[in-house]
Amino acid sequence: MLEKGAFMSGNKLLDLSFEFAVAIVHLVDSVTAPKSSYMINQLARAGTSVGANIHEAQYAQSKKDFVAKLEIALKESNETSYWLKLMYETKRIDLTTYRYTEKLCGNIRRLLIASCKTAKGNLQ
């Protein structure tokens, strides 16, 4: 078994988004509430898409493509926050789980906003 951080890249946004994806996978796997599959599926898609788009942006074909991928990740993080809140409010996840995952999501969102602003400024 690898210790935590064994795959850390040194890029804070990449690292946080991967940690977030792992948290989302664990959360999704732990939900046992009946009739939750539609929310679980949406949360799993949006939550893991954040990191996938950030990772994909590292190999963008242009600066414009890089910004576009980060903006998609930002939209997915906003959607993930919605599903997290809905799952908490409908008692599918507990407060501790909600706070942890929402805090990670918020941190990623702030980094994405700053990165998008910087990257867009570099386009001009």
C-alpha positions as CSV (number, residue, x, y, z in Angstrom):
1,M,0.0,0.0,0.0
2,L,1.3,3.4,-0.9
3,E,1.5,6.2,1.7
4,K,-0.7,9.3,1.3
5,G,1.0,11.7,-1.1
6,A,2.9,9.1,-3.1
7,F,1.5,10.5,-6.3
8,M,1.7,14.2,-5.5
9,S,2.8,16.2,-8.5
10,G,3.9,19.4,-6.8
11,N,1.1,21.3,-8.6
12,K,-1.3,22.3,-5.9
13,L,-4.4,22.4,-8.1
14,L,-3.6,19.0,-9.6
15,D,-2.9,17.5,-6.1
16,L,-6.1,19.0,-4.5
17,S,-8.3,17.9,-7.4
18,F,-7.0,14.4,-7.2
19,E,-7.5,14.3,-3.4
20,F,-11.0,15.6,-4.1
21,A,-11.7,12.9,-6.7
22,V,-10.6,10.2,-4.2
23,A,-12.9,11.8,-1.5
24,I,-15.8,11.8,-4.0
25,V,-15.2,8.1,-4.9
26,H,-15.2,7.1,-1.2
27,L,-18.3,9.2,-0.5
28,V,-20.2,7.7,-3.4
29,D,-19.2,4.2,-2.3
30,S,-20.4,4.8,1.2
31,V,-23.9,6.1,0.5
32,T,-26.5,3.4,1.3
33,A,-29.6,5.5,1.3
34,P,-32.4,4.0,-0.9
35,K,-33.4,5.7,-4.1
36,S,-30.2,7.8,-4.2
37,S,-28.6,6.4,-7.3
38,Y,-29.5,9.4,-9.5
39,M,-27.8,11.8,-7.1
40,I,-24.9,9.5,-6.6
41,N,-24.3,9.2,-10.4
42,Q,-24.5,12.9,-10.9
43,L,-22.1,13.6,-7.9
44,A,-19.7,10.9,-9.2
45,R,-19.6,12.4,-12.7
46,A,-19.3,16.0,-11.7
47,G,-16.9,15.4,-8.8
48,T,-14.4,13.3,-10.7
49,S,-14.7,15.5,-13.8
50,V,-13.1,18.4,-11.9
51,G,-9.8,16.7,-11.6
52,A,-10.0,15.0,-15.0
53,N,-10.4,18.4,-16.7
54,I,-7.6,20.0,-14.6
55,H,-5.3,17.1,-15.5
56,E,-6.3,17.4,-19.2
57,A,-5.6,21.1,-19.2
58,Q,-1.9,20.3,-18.4
59,Y,-1.7,18.9,-21.9
60,A,-3.8,21.6,-23.7
61,Q,-3.0,22.3,-27.3
62,S,-3.0,26.0,-26.8
63,K,-3.5,28.7,-24.1
64,K,-7.1,29.1,-25.2
65,D,-7.6,25.3,-24.8
66,F,-6.0,25.4,-21.4
67,V,-8.4,28.2,-20.2
68,A,-11.4,26.3,-21.7
69,K,-10.5,23.1,-19.8
70,L,-10.1,25.0,-16.5
71,E,-13.4,26.7,-17.1
72,I,-15.1,23.3,-17.6
73,A,-13.5,22.2,-14.3
74,L,-14.9,25.3,-12.6
75,K,-18.4,24.6,-13.9
76,E,-18.1,21.0,-12.7
77,S,-17.0,22.1,-9.3
78,N,-20.0,24.4,-9.0
79,E,-22.3,21.4,-10.0
80,T,-20.5,19.2,-7.5
81,S,-21.3,21.7,-4.7
82,Y,-24.9,21.6,-5.7
83,W,-25.1,17.8,-5.4
84,L,-23.2,17.8,-2.2
85,K,-25.6,20.3,-0.6
86,L,-28.6,18.4,-1.9
87,M,-27.2,15.1,-0.5
88,Y,-26.6,16.7,2.8
89,E,-30.0,18.4,3.0
90,T,-31.7,15.1,2.1
91,K,-29.7,13.2,4.8
92,R,-27.8,11.1,2.3
93,I,-24.5,12.3,3.8
94,D,-23.5,13.5,7.3
95,L,-22.3,17.0,8.2
96,T,-18.7,16.0,8.6
97,T,-18.6,14.4,5.2
98,Y,-20.4,17.4,3.7
99,R,-18.0,20.0,5.3
100,Y,-14.9,18.1,4.3
101,T,-15.8,17.6,0.7
102,E,-17.3,21.1,0.3
103,K,-14.2,22.6,1.8
104,L,-12.0,20.8,-0.7
105,C,-14.4,21.8,-3.6
106,G,-14.3,25.4,-2.5
107,N,-10.5,25.5,-2.3
108,I,-10.3,24.0,-5.8
109,R,-12.9,26.5,-7.0
110,R,-10.9,29.5,-5.7
111,L,-7.7,28.2,-7.3
112,L,-9.5,27.7,-10.6
113,I,-10.9,31.2,-10.5
114,A,-7.5,32.6,-9.9
115,S,-5.9,30.4,-12.5
116,C,-8.5,31.3,-15.1
117,K,-8.0,35.0,-14.5
118,T,-4.2,34.7,-14.8
119,A,-4.4,32.5,-17.9
120,K,-6.9,34.8,-19.6
121,G,-4.6,37.8,-18.8
122,N,-1.8,36.0,-20.4
123,L,-3.8,35.5,-23.6
124,Q,-4.0,39.2,-24.3
